[in-house]
Amino acid sequence: MIVACYYKDKAFIDGHTVSLADECVTANSFYFVIGFLPYWFRFAQCLNKYHGTEQKVHLVNAGKYFSCLVSPTVQIFLLTSVEDEGSKYTVNWLFWLYFACHFVQTTYCFIWDIIMDWGLMRWNEKGKKNRFLREKINYSPSFYWWAIFSDFVLRYLYIVFLWHFGSKENFLRKIDAMFALSIFSEAFRRAQWALLRVENEQNNNLEAYRTIPIIPPIINSAKDGNNVQAN
C-alpha cells in the first residue's frame, strides 16, 4: 500500500517521503478491507465443508471466521472518529461496540486454538505429566503451557492498542507503530500456532487426510528377497 501511495502522490518525481498518517490516510482503511479476504475465503470454505460432510464442527468453525469479519467492519467506521490523523480511536459508542466484537472474536479464536487446532485440554488422566494436554505429545509439557500463555497474551495484545499512553509524541499512540508491533507479534504467534497445529495433525489425523493413522516403514524388497534366498 505504501508503494501505491508512493506513485499516487508522485513522490518518485520530487523524492519526498510518503507518510501513511498524513498523505496516505486512506491506506489505514485499505489494510482492514484487505484483511477481510482471508477470513471470507475460510468462512466460505467451512460452509462448503459442512455442505459436503454435514459435520457441525465446520459450522462452528465458520462462526469463528464470521466473528473475524464483524470486527474489521466496525473498525472501518471507527476510524472515521479519530481525534488526530495517525492517532488512536475516540472513545464513543462505536469504540465500545468494536471492543465487544473484538473481545468475542479473540475469545472464540483462542478457545479454538487450544482445543481444536492444538488438541489440548482434552486429556485428564490423573498422575500423568501431560495431564490437561494430550495423550501423545512430542515436546516438553512446559512448552505447551508456554504456548497457551503466549497465545493468550498475543491474542489480547490489541487491548493495549486501544487506549492512549503518555503524550502525543509517544510511539504507542501512532497507527504506524501499532501496525508494526502487531505484525511482529502476530508473526510470532502464527509460527508457534503452525508448529503445534502440524504436530496435532500428525499425531491425531484431525482432518482425516490420511486413510491410515500410521504410515508403514519403507521395505527394501530387493534386500529382503536376497535374505530369503540365502536362508
C-alpha positions, 0 to 999 in steps of 0.5 A: 500500500505504501508503494501505491501511495508512493506513485499516487502522490508522485513522490518518485518525481520530487523524492519526498517521503510518503507518510501513511498518517498524513498523505496516505490516510486512506491506506489505514482503511485499505489494510482492514478491507484487505484483511477481510479476504482471508477470513471470507475465503475460510468462512466460505470454505467451512460452509462448503465443508459442512455442505459436503460432510454435514459435520457441525464442527465446520459450522462452528468453525465458520462462526469463528471466521464470521466473528473475524469479519464483524470486527474489521467492519466496525473498525472501518467506521471507527476510524472515521472518529479519530481525534488526530490523523495517525492517532488512536480511536475516540472513545464513543459508542462505536469504540465500545461496540468494536471492543465487544466484537473484538473481545468475542472474536479473540475469545472464540479464536483462542478457545479454538486454538487450544482445543481444536487446532492444538488438541489440548485440554482434552486429556485428564488422566490423573498422575500423568505429566501431560495431564490437561494436554494430550495423550501423545505429545512430542515436546516438553509439557512446559512448552505447551503451557508456554504456548497457551500463555503466549497465545493468550497474551498475543491474542489480547495484545490489541487491548493495549492498542486501544487506549492512549499512553503518555503524550502525543509524541509517544510511539504507542499512540501512532497507527504506524507503530501499532501496525508494526508491533502487531505484525511482529507479534502476530508473526510470532504467534502464527509460527508457534500456532503452525508448529503445534497445529502440524504436530496435532495433525500428525499425531491425531489425523484431525482432518482425516487426510490420511486413510491410515493413522500410521504410515508403514516403514519403507521395505527394501524388497530387493534386500529382503528377497536376497535374505530369503534366498540365502536362508 
